[in-house]
Amino acid sequence: MNNIISPPSKWVSEMIARIEPGGTLIDIACGRGRHSIEFSKKFFIYSVDKNNEFLNNLKNNMNIKTICQDLENQQKWSFSDKKFNVVLVTNYLFREKLNAIFSLVDLNGYIIYETFAIGNEKYGRPSNPNYLLKKNELLLFKPDNFDTIEFFEGIKIENSKKSIVQRLFAKRIS
């Protein structure tokens, strides 16, 4: 199995740099933990994924708590009663839980969301429309008690790979 961890998303890193260090960050569907590892220097991280093998590689970091959980079933999330200073989601979409993801953000906290959008099928995976955001979909799901700081929809070129993404950086104001 390939154990190489990709570098963090450049855009996500730029958004994290705009947030005061300290507090908690939850990395939803963290995969191999590229963001969890990098941002554990600034925050206490809750790394959530259904792949325990990936999570095992993060357990030696004192600033990371791993949570092995399938995010896509009807079972209540073990962390759903908590609030986080930062909620981070990259390359993951499960529409049925989008509202639940926004509800994890603490007052004056942030959501950073970057994932694939319609049109990405031209460049590779995912190509299934169930995993591709529709036009402005993140903005449409964003609750009224969040201020949009930055939104982008279009072509992303990173590590010589093109993809179509949507990005949302927003702050919970009430």
Helices and strands as residue ranges (DSSP letters): H 10-17, E 24-28, H 34-39, E 44-49, H 52-56, E 64-68, E 84-90, G 95-97, H 98-103, E 105-116, G 120-122, G 129-131, H 137-141, E 146-158, E 161-172
